[in-house]
Structure formats: structure tokens, C-alpha cells
Amino acid sequence: MIDENHIELRTLSEYNYQELFELLHNIDPFKYPARIESVRHELELRKERNEVPVRLIPEIDWDPLKFWK
């Protein structure tokens, strides 16, 4: 994937779970709400596929992040 500045970006599936959690803390949810939702979706997929031990995935309350809807 290439962003608006023509920089090659990895798809979320290429990030490990630790990197995904870092993204959650570093993405501005007011400016990029769709990116937050994409990361959330990727984490949920990985939980469903048991790719990450459940004990390593904190329970995240997404309701406060739904301010953009």
C-alpha cells in the first residue's frame, strides 16, 4: 500500500500484535478515526483466529473511541 506521500506502507496484517497496540496509542483518533477502526478490526480478527494468546490481549473498551460517529 502507498500513502498520499507515496511512501510504501505495510498492511495491518504485516504488523505483529505489539506493533498494532502501539499504533492504537500513536494514531490521532480525531484526525484518523478510520485508521483506529482498521486496527481494532485487525486485532479482533487475530483474537478470533487465536493467533495471539488471549492473556496478552487487553480488553479494550471501544465505546469512548466512537466519538467520530
N, C-alpha and C positions, 0 to 999 in steps of 0.2 A: 504494500500500500504506500502511496505517496501523498504527503500532506500538501497544503496550499503553498508552502515554500519549496516544494519539490524535494523534500527530504524523505528518504526511504524510511518508512515506519514498519515496525513489526506488527503483526496482527496479535490480538489479545491471546489467541491460542498458543502463541510462541513464548509468552511470559510464564515464569513459574509463579506459584501461588503467592510467594513472598513479594514478588515484584507487583503483582496485582493489588495487594494490600497497600503497598507503598503508593501506587497510583491513586488509590482512594484518598489518601492523605495529602496528595500533592496536586490534584486536579481542582481547580476552582469550580465548585458546583453551581455558582451563579452565572459563570461565563460559559461553562461546558456541561450542562446537565445531561446531554445525550451521552457524553463520554462516561459519566458516572453510571448511568443506566447500563451501558455496554459492559463495564467492568462488573457490575452487580450480576448481570446475566451470565457472564463467563464463570464467575465464582459459583453461581447456582448450578450451572451445568457440571462443573467439576465435582461438586458435592453429590449430585445425583449419580454420577458415574463412579463415585468412590475413588477418585484419583488423589484425593488429599485426605489424610486421616481426620475424622470429624473433630477430634480433640484439638487439632491445630487450626480449626476454623472458628473464629469467634462468632458469636451470634450478633448480627448487626441489625439494629432497628432502622429500617429504611424510611419509616414514616417522616421523620424530621427532614429528610432529603427530598421529599416530594413537593417542596415549595414551588417548584417551577411549573407544576401542572395547574 
